[in-house]
């Protein structure tokens, strides 16, 4: 949690087989979104928690949108 901006980040790291990168990202986002919502309610946060799945292939390639984070 960033205490200045009151943002919550849930970060999960996975290393799947190379051809499963996109599926793994979607699965991780869906898996942790409910938890993110519960944390916001429990901590009485107005801003939504952000789920950030970091998925690295076995050949050490990152998905292109991770460079923006």
N, C-alpha and C positions, 0 to 999 in steps of 0.2 A: 504494500500500500504506500502510495506517495502521500505523505501527510500534508504537504503544502497544497497540492491540487485535489486531494481526497479521491484520487483515482486508485482503483484496485486492479491488479493484473494477476491472472492465473496463468502460469507458464508451465507447459508440459513439453518434455523432450522425448522424441522417439527416433529409433533407427530401424526403419522397415526395409524390406526388400525393395530394390530400386523401382520396380514397376508399380508399387503400391503407394507412392508419395502423395498423390492427389487424394486418394481414398483415405489415407491415414490422417491428413489434415482435416478433412470433413468429419471423420469419426471423432477426432479429438475435440473439435469445436462443439459438436453436438453432445458429446459425453460430459463436458464440463460447463455447458451453458446453464443448466439447472442449478449446479453448485454455485456458479457466479451469482445467479439471481437470489439464492438463499443467503449468501454472504452479504449482499447489498441490503437485504431486508433485516438481517440480524444486526448489522452494524449501522443501520439507518442511514444508508448512503443514498443521495439523490441521483448521482451519476451511476451508470451501469458499469459493472465489472467487465474487464476486457479479457477474453480468453485468447492466449497467444500460444499456438502449438508450434514448436520448433521441430521440424522434421528433417533429418539428415539421412541421406541414403548411405548404403554400405560403401559407396564409392566417394563419400565425402562431398556430395553436391547438395547445395541448399536450394530450396524453391526460391524463385526470383523475388517474391514479395517480402521476404525476410530482410532484405537489404534496406527496406524503408523503416524498419522498427528500430 
